[in-house]
Amino acid sequence: MMLMDKDAQISRFWEKYTAKARCYGVKEKNLRWYVRHVEAYIKAHHTRLALHTPAILNEYLNAKCRNIWLKDWVFSQIVDALRILFVDLLESLRNTLLPKLMSGEIRVTI
């Protein structure tokens, strides 16, 4: 199996994310905002998403919640965007990648 280049991997990640968001009924006009919320979360941390813990997510959301200028509906949108990311998308990736890692079909070099 050939490894995809980084740009292709990133593109595929966002394709999967937006497809999953559509499955949850996120309207096309709101998809870009969901992506922006997830991008902001990713940029706020320098750790691979697969290594994030509930505590990291909780800390991020608490910081957002303390922003007095953030409207309630925007905060709800951020929570929903991150729920799609962590509960659905990463769970799906873990279910497909973990067996391949365990079998040696995919090798990780650090």
N, C-alpha and C positions, 0 to 999 in steps of 0.2 A: 504494500500500500504506500503510495507516494504522499508525503506530507504536503498539505496546501501551504502556499505562502501566507504570510501574516495578513495581508490585505484581504485575501480570499476567505480566511478564517473569520476575520472581523465581519465581513460582508455576510457570510453564512450565519453568524451569530445573530445579527440584526434581522435577517430574513426569518429565522426561527422565532425570534422574539415577537416581531410584528404579526406573524402568522398566529402565534398563541394568543396575543392580545385580541386579534380579530375574533378568535374562537370565543372569547369572553365578552364579545359584544362591544369592544372599544370602537368607537366611531372613527372613520378615516380622518376626520378633521382633528381628532384628539391624539392620533397615533404619534405624531411628531412630538407632542408634549410628553407622552409616556417615554419615548426614546430619550428625550432631553433629561427627564428625571433620572432615568437609569444611568445615562452618561455622567450626570453630576455626581451620582453616588459612586460610580467607578472611579472618577477623577479624584474624589475625596479620599480614596484609599489606594495604597500601593501594594495590595495583597491580591493574589489571584482569587477570583470569586468563589471558587470551590473551597477555599480555606477560610471563608468568612464564617463567623459564629453569630448566634443570635445576639450576643452582647454587642458586637460591632454594629449590627443593624439597629439595635435598640438605642445605642449611643447616637447614631446618625439621626434617627427619627426624633429623639429627644431634643437634639440641637435644632432641628427644623421646627419642632413644636414651640420652642422658646422664641422663635422669630415672630415678633408682634405684628409685623407687616404681612405675614403670610396668611392668606385667606384660608378659611376652613376647607373650602372645596378643593383648593390647590393641595393642601396637606393630604386630603383624602385621595387625590389623584396620585400623589407620590407614593402613598402606602399601597395603593392598588398596583401601580407600576412595579414596585419592588416585590410585591406578592407574586405577580406573574413571573418575575425574574427568578426568585428563589424557590418558590413552591413548585412551580410547573416546569419552567425551562431547565433549571439546573437538575431537578429530579429526573427529568427525561434524559438529560445528558449522562447523569450518573448511572442510570439503568442501562444505557447502551454502551458506555465506555468502560465501566467497572469490570464487567465480565471479560472484555477484550484485554484489559490490563492484567487481570488475574491469570488469564490463559497464556500471556506472553505475546499475543498477537500484536499488541501495541507496546512499545517500549518508551519509557520516559527517561531522558537524560537531564541531569541537573548540573 
